[in-house]
Amino acid sequence: MARIIDLDEALPPDITVKLGGKSYRLPGDIPTPLFLRIQQATGSLGTDDDGITALADAILDLFRTRDPSLTELPLGLTQMVTLFSTVYGVQAEGEDDDPPTGRTRGTGTSSRSSRPKSRS
């Protein structure tokens, strides 16, 4: 008999976010086409006049996955722009993976010698 692997068991649970005192459920696993729309819209912010509209439409569709009756976004511009990375931990292109350490380049000492090693 063939082995059946239930991939539904590997899905992350839904996420509940609270906005303006009201709770909203978001999918733990975002449908791929919606994920790609959000990523594309996030990448076009600041370079395309329609970027904010595209992101708002995609984020509204994200909320509608669990509440199809929702007609408008329950959040402001700053919340909308940061929602995806805040809730899902996904970083936008160009964001650093490492948190700032307070050190700047060139302030430490190098363990390397300033003279090149001779090859013998």
N, C-alpha and C positions, 0 to 999 in steps of 0.2 A: 504494500500500500504506500502511496506517495505521502511524503511528509508535508504537512501544511504549516506554514509560518504565518501567523497573524500579525501583519505589519501595523495594524491599528493599535496594538499594545505598545508599540514604540513611539506613538504620537505623544507630544507634550500636552499637558492639560491646558484648557483654556485659561486665559489671563483676565483678571478683573482689574479694571482701572477706575479710579474715582475722580470725577470732574464736577465741580460745582455742587458737591454734596450728593451727586447721583452716581451709581455704579453702572459700568458698562462692561460686557463680556467681549473679549476679543479672542480669535482663534489662536491656540497654541501653535498650530501649524498653518501658516499662511498659504493659500492656494498659489501655485507657482506663477500663473499669469499676473495675479495681483501683486505678488512680490516684485516681479520684474517691472511692472508699471510704477510702483513706488520708488524703486531704485532709479529708474530712468527720470522720473519727475524730480527726485532729490538731486540728481546730478545736473539737471538743467536749471536749478535755482540760480538766479543771478546772471544767467547767460541768455535766458529766453523769457520774454514777457508772459508767456503762457505757462511758465513753470509752476507758479504758485497755484494757478487754477487746476493744472494737471495733478499736482500733489493733493490739493483739497479734494478733488474727485476720487482719487485713489484711496485716500485715508477714509473718506466717507464710505466707500465700498468696503473697506476693511471693517468698519463699525457695523455695516449692514450684514456682514456674514452671520452675525448672531442676533441682530435686531433689524430685520428688513423694513420695519415701519419708520425707521429714522429718516428724516427729510433734510436735516442740516447738521453740520459738524457741531458737537457740543464743546468746542474748544477754540481758543484764539490762535493767532498766527504763530506766536512763539511756541506754544504747546504743539501745534500741528507740525512745525518744522522739526522739533526735537522728539516727538512722540515715538517714531519708529525706532530710533537708536536707544531711547530711554527704556521702552517697554521690551524690545526684543534683543537689545544689546548688540545691534548691528551698527557698525561704524560707517559713516559716509566716506566716499573716496577722499583721500588726502588727509584724513585724521590720523594722528599718531596712535600706534598700538600701545606705546609705553606712556605711563603718566609722567608729567614733568617732575624732575628731581630737584630743581632749583639750581643746578649747575649749568654753566654756560660753556660752550666750546672754548678751548684754549686756556682755561683757568687751572687745569690740573697739570701734573707733571707726567711725562711719558716714560714708560719703562723701556722704550727703545732708545738705543744710542743714536746720537745725531750723525755719527760718522758711519758710512756704509761699511759693511764687513767685507774684508778681502776674500776672494775665492782662491784658495790654494789647492 
